[in-house]
Amino acid sequence: MFLRPLIAAGLALAMAGSVATAAPMTRNDALAQAKRGKTAQEIVRQAFPGSQLKQLPQQTVRILVADQAKQVVMQGKTVLRLVDEGRRGATGRSVEVGHRILVKRHGRTGFAVTDLDVPGSKSLKFIGPVRLDSGSAETGIRMSDPLELRYRGSLRVVPSSGRTMAVINQTSTENYIRGVLPGDMPPEWGDTGKEALVAGAVAARSRALHMRSTVAGRFNATADDPLYLGIDGERPQTNAAIDQSKGWTLMLAGRPLEAEFPVVPGDVVVFQPEAGTPSQVAFAKNTVVPGSKAGMGGQAVQMAMSYQGTPYRWGGSKPGGFDCSGLVYWVYGQLGMKLPRVAEDQATVGAYVPFAQLRPGDAVFFADSSGYIGHMGLYIGGGQMVHAPQTGDVVKVTDISSGRYFERFAGGRRYSP
């Protein structure tokens, strides 16, 4: 475990003198030290002289993850707790697994909250803020609109400018750095530079607690700086480094140190997507989709093409409006195939297909810079797909053989043999 010798000795790594003014230790410098056999304690001692290491309990950190949203849609893979924080003593109500909760502004300060998966459900009027809580569930909460990311802890919706809303993720400092550390240190360093990752975890925790103690207001940090992607940003190697250093924080003058290992030109780019290899597409086991039969691919393409011009509608899976996964779900469903509903699950069934082997009817998936699957379509041949792009757009054909879709291509899955 991290710092075991120091715990046994009852020490706190106090270093005499003031903080060094020499050039800071970069991220790659930390890796080089780890490869020389230096421990995480030795790396942080050298990188942040004058500081002390102290083990602190977990605290709650508030991260602004979306702002100026016109609507917010959230759901969970476990039962969630929905709370109107404006009602004194409110204990909240349960939200069933998979139900989508739509939040919009109502009046000048209030909110209208609707369960989209309860037939005939009427909007509830909340004073607000509105909080949806996942407790300790590992799957957290998915915010499907305005973003497509998952977060641990709770999501709190508050008024923003005009009639828009801001979304604040409330979670523990440990959970926060789980989504931050992979953007600070390349996760693959867990194989050869494990101690550098552990040192990076200490620095990230110290920086997070520094922000928490110095930034007042509705939130302590934004999701942009440092980059925070919630559960979808987490990686096993960096999570292991965080667990190994749990609670250990760099302190200076009795306060958490704003510590970091800077990146300089020439450093390895963190989170550089590798075409065709995000694990949720390429490494998922090949499975047979219920209802799958040979020859369905061409039929699915023909049907999907007939819906060109249909408006995009978030959560839509019927001819009145489709989102990206809803279009694929509908056309194959009409042919008798039982696909999962959302893109992240559709990316794990059927059989993996690389770009060069795509054929009409294959589902094609696209990842952001973290490797997270944020969009999909149906390949129609000739380097093109039919898809439902985004709010304000319609079902249409788009080229994926070049440009941003080609750059973001994460792999295909074949549902019909």
Order of alpha helices (4+ residues) and beta strands (2+ residues): alpha-alpha-alpha-beta-beta-beta-beta-beta-beta-beta-beta-beta-beta-beta-beta-beta-alpha-alpha-alpha-beta-alpha-beta-beta-alpha-alpha-beta-beta-alpha-alpha-beta-beta-beta-beta-beta-alpha-beta
